[in-house]
Amino acid sequence: MIWTLELASYLDDAPWPATKEELIDYAIRTGAPTQVIQNLEELEDSDEPYESIEEIWPDYPSDEDFFYEDEQEY
């Protein structure tokens, strides 16, 4: 299972919390690339819903990763 920021972005508007099956259904309905669906199919089977993309891809960048102390410098 390989995630990139581009692939994970297809799940930004997913109906969180969601089960594996709900996420796969969402990805298919929204026309996500095959790699997104394959990644979701590789998730562990669980009855517990995933609360966010961070539970699927722990390295997903958060808003804090893009925070700058002094925005005028950039």
Residue frames as qw, qx, qy, qz and C-alpha x, y, z in Angstrom:
[[0.000, 0.892, 0.452, 0.000, 0.00, 0.00, 0.00],
 [0.436, -0.013, 0.044, 0.899, 1.55, 3.27, -1.15],
 [0.022, 0.888, 0.441, -0.127, -0.04, 6.62, -0.34],
 [0.370, 0.171, 0.080, 0.910, 0.90, 9.99, -1.72],
 [0.093, 0.359, 0.326, -0.870, -0.58, 13.36, -0.93],
 [0.365, 0.144, -0.448, -0.803, -2.32, 13.34, -4.30],
 [0.420, -0.179, -0.867, -0.198, -3.90, 9.91, -3.71],
 [0.203, -0.364, -0.727, 0.546, -4.97, 10.75, -0.16],
 [0.148, 0.181, 0.036, -0.972, -6.56, 13.99, -1.35],
 [0.405, -0.164, -0.684, -0.584, -9.27, 11.91, -3.04],
 [0.473, -0.437, -0.755, 0.126, -10.51, 11.04, 0.45],
 [0.106, 0.097, -0.283, 0.948, -10.54, 14.60, 1.81],
 [0.477, -0.110, -0.004, -0.872, -14.30, 14.90, 1.49],
 [0.448, -0.119, -0.881, -0.094, -15.10, 11.30, 2.44],
 [0.580, -0.592, -0.173, -0.532, -17.93, 10.83, 4.94],
 [0.370, 0.209, -0.750, 0.507, -15.78, 10.38, 8.07],
 [0.386, -0.375, 0.843, 0.023, -16.08, 8.27, 10.17],
 [0.776, 0.357, -0.256, -0.452, -16.38, 5.50, 7.61],
 [0.852, -0.187, 0.487, 0.036, -15.81, 1.78, 7.37],
 [0.338, -0.297, 0.705, 0.549, -13.49, 0.20, 4.82],
 [0.331, 0.446, 0.790, 0.261, -16.45, -0.72, 2.60],
 [0.114, 0.909, 0.334, -0.223, -17.90, 2.80, 2.79],
 [0.178, -0.739, 0.352, 0.546, -14.56, 4.32, 1.80],
 [0.347, -0.027, 0.797, 0.493, -14.19, 1.94, -1.15],
 [0.255, 0.687, 0.676, 0.080, -17.74, 2.77, -2.26],
 [0.018, -0.915, -0.076, 0.395, -17.02, 6.51, -1.91],
 [0.278, -0.514, 0.559, 0.588, -13.79, 6.21, -3.92],
 [0.338, 0.252, 0.815, 0.397, -15.57, 4.35, -6.72],
 [0.167, 0.817, 0.549, -0.058, -18.49, 6.81, -6.83],
 [0.059, -0.918, 0.053, 0.389, -16.19, 9.84, -6.96],
 [0.745, 0.653, -0.085, 0.109, -13.96, 8.43, -9.68],
 [0.407, -0.776, 0.469, 0.109, -10.79, 8.07, -7.60],
 [0.420, 0.565, -0.688, -0.174, -7.82, 6.43, -9.34],
 [0.895, -0.042, -0.433, -0.101, -7.48, 2.65, -9.19],
 [0.468, 0.267, -0.619, 0.572, -4.50, 3.00, -6.83],
 [0.332, -0.323, 0.365, -0.807, -6.72, 4.64, -4.17],
 [0.868, -0.119, -0.096, -0.472, -9.22, 1.77, -4.36],
 [0.810, 0.170, -0.527, 0.192, -6.44, -0.83, -4.24],
 [0.167, 0.350, -0.580, 0.716, -4.94, 0.87, -1.18],
 [0.572, -0.261, 0.245, -0.738, -8.31, 0.84, 0.56],
 [0.918, 0.007, -0.301, -0.260, -8.82, -2.83, -0.29],
 [0.627, 0.261, -0.613, 0.404, -5.51, -3.62, 1.44],
 [0.294, -0.499, 0.401, -0.710, -6.74, -2.18, 4.75],
 [0.015, -0.001, -0.954, 0.301, -7.45, -4.61, 7.57],
 [0.419, -0.456, -0.624, -0.476, -11.01, -5.90, 7.73],
 [0.140, -0.133, -0.642, 0.742, -12.62, -4.29, 10.74],
 [0.103, -0.713, -0.678, -0.148, -16.09, -3.40, 11.89],
 [0.294, -0.703, -0.207, 0.613, -14.72, -0.26, 13.52],
 [0.443, 0.856, 0.197, 0.177, -14.95, 2.85, 11.33],
 [0.576, 0.068, -0.039, 0.813, -11.92, 4.94, 10.48],
 [0.131, -0.808, -0.361, 0.446, -12.21, 8.41, 12.00],
 [0.186, 0.904, -0.172, -0.344, -9.95, 10.21, 9.51],
 [0.750, 0.591, -0.287, 0.078, -7.30, 9.77, 6.83],
 [0.056, -0.709, 0.636, -0.299, -4.65, 9.84, 9.59],
 [0.759, -0.225, 0.558, -0.250, -5.84, 6.41, 10.76],
 [0.899, 0.411, 0.152, 0.017, -5.28, 5.04, 7.26],
 [0.663, 0.487, -0.137, 0.553, -2.07, 6.93, 6.48],
 [0.564, -0.695, -0.243, 0.373, -0.36, 8.07, 9.72],
 [0.480, -0.202, 0.169, 0.837, 2.12, 10.25, 7.79],
 [0.181, 0.761, 0.492, 0.383, -0.65, 12.38, 6.26],
 [0.293, 0.155, -0.179, 0.927, 0.52, 16.01, 6.61],
 [0.149, -0.736, -0.603, 0.269, -1.51, 18.11, 9.00],
 [0.137, 0.943, 0.157, 0.261, -2.15, 21.86, 8.85],
 [0.510, -0.812, 0.200, 0.202, 0.67, 22.30, 11.37],
 [0.760, -0.039, 0.400, 0.511, 3.14, 20.90, 8.84],
 [0.395, 0.575, 0.351, 0.625, 2.45, 23.93, 6.65],
 [0.277, -0.932, -0.226, 0.064, 2.47, 26.57, 9.39],
 [0.554, 0.386, -0.147, 0.723, 5.03, 29.36, 9.13],
 [0.378, -0.512, -0.413, 0.652, 5.97, 31.61, 12.03],
 [0.044, 0.622, -0.022, -0.782, 6.28, 34.77, 9.94],
 [0.639, 0.516, 0.563, 0.087, 4.23, 34.52, 6.78],
 [0.240, 0.939, -0.082, -0.233, 5.72, 37.78, 5.43],
 [0.312, -0.595, 0.666, 0.324, 9.07, 36.05, 4.96],
 [0.445, 0.090, 0.850, 0.269, 7.58, 33.63, 2.47]]
